[in-house]
Amino acid sequence: MKKASLFLLLSLLTLWSCNEQEGEDSAIKSMLIDDTLPTANGGILDIMVVCDDKLWDDAAGLAFQEHFTGMVYGLPQPEPLYTVRQVEASSFSDLLKRSRYVVLLDTEADSSLFKYEQDKWARGQLVVHLRADNTENLRKLVLKTRQAIDDKINGLERERQSQKIAAQLHSEYPEFFKKHNLSLNIPKDFEISVAKDDVVVYWKTTTRSDNGIIVYVGDLPEEDAIIGNNIVPLRDSLTQLYVPGSREGSYMTTEDLIKPQFNPMEIQGRFAMEARGLWRTIGDIMGGPFVSYTIYDEENQRLIYIEAFMLAPQKKKRRSLFELESIIRDLQIL
């Protein structure tokens, strides 16, 4: 009996040792594979689509373009959601295979495929496979999956921007964040312009643009208030007090000629409203885009408002605004 027990123990130890070695070998193999891959490249929200020219100009390609090259709401000049480039498979060179976001569109008899693939040709890369047995079914597949693909790429890009921000954090955080149990990663090139018990405002000024971030904590609106109706009045009350224009007595307000767009969403398990729109200056001629998130924190009976806005005359703004969005979307409720 003792011999049997000893044999069983030795067998288990041997098996454990083999599994451990196999795990180490797999990890080493994985590291070696990663090290051989180049780093993915491309600008913010750039997509490379690989498909035949004929397919790109057909219904499936047009369905893809309709969504991903649609105009961003709330920008003073028309700018697309994504920068989309299309190449045929024969022109998809090794250099292009390093693109960060790649979509493969094709048709094949008796075949249907929709899947994501990470790090296929480069580290930090996402490849999306979309295939159907004919062009009509491919069009249907594109229509069915394009919002999910949009959300996937958008989320990965926000995560990438957050990692960049984490490497260059601000060293000074007002008491405001500790008091309200909030955390926000602010890049070190932003300066604090307002720090009060219920609001904090950051500014970043460069030769290309002025960028601002507002964080405010207040009371929840009355129960019978229509969700969203209080957002613009709240915003205007904050900007009038804390975002002055360049001329004496001037201040920021929400542009009412083009109404803000509201989208319900969830942030950290709490109901929230995203708002996108334009701002202008009372008493001055400045203006630009803003994006905000109003979080209804019922658990703590409070409203959290966070906004990013920018001024960049005659400059494209979509990428810079996305970088600002990535900052404010990282707000943590502790």
Steps between C-alpha positions, in 0.01 A plus 500: 500500500784733589676416172183583307468833683864583432458412132191723477683789664798467264265484200320817608830682555624392158175609336510836680861552394420420137200732497701778659777455244246492219344823632842665515581381148166640374564834669853515354366404158235771526762757597719399207207533259412845639860614474516408133196710413538868416297756693169598341490849353244750381327812620212528744193319363662399169358189330657304215243304294626222275260403220457508123423839350181359350385375841586834662282683249219245536226485766715338772780753466255790488328372817837500675589849374159638592564426867876545549543810286186667634548848642570555872218694662587825675805614303507840330646349180397161350736223611447122469476259792801309366771548242431203271743381232426213261749285311471185293657182635772517233609841635483402867875521558702405808505866602121530477464177699633694799183713509339509843141429385450279194169384355502211249190504277447216258261245354549125467261228393331312786680713759402745772732654756507779756783499750764715667867409496759665722864559403483318165775699325597752767489549876203705616308420183135406452397317181129463422393224261171547312412238242181374337407279206383790282498878495142535622563284805825686563303826497261355758795384711655847489172662603462252785851534639620852422387656829669220697819553299478875561460445876790251504744728320383804696552320829848375404600847385381659826697238690810578295462871567453430872827308507677796341348734758602271789865548403486880547269573791443831675671522838243730665144397584265736686323394819183490287576145379564358846192671644271349236673161473592553135813425303602641163829462312593848381806549273771715653474767230157611633495782755245549776306822452214441748497278809196528727300264722257409223688571176847477347611637162817412307651682199756404239618767256716428196582682178230294326216495750356574844354201685295494817358244743226569756402262781203590721310319775155620611157384608285266296220682315144471624335162439249646257766675290535363148839335465723721284297820530720625781832434324529812282387742777749334737776522239429866428499590869844338542658650188367847577672487837821316418576524125556865407569622146799709395307826532395646833154383602482231230426136582418163344146381432337217303427568134123481453482525121618138478356311794722260697454131433422281804572128526406288805770263619642330810817601684620275782155349541331840523262662254667783308433737212760584240461844340677621186467847364650839431578792728534870430610801701272775624682829440765343275529311169649170617336159468564129467383149592437338838409155629367432849381214719238557767496211746195446720658345810183394684694284742666811643213738418710727281554609143848490347565717195822474301574682174778555250499791256745650256578807293700436182412752226549372145635165629358151475364401838375140494824336617576760767145482633525121515817531710310728739210254509742224595608704801154575635360154428763366741334670797483248785236506774671348802 
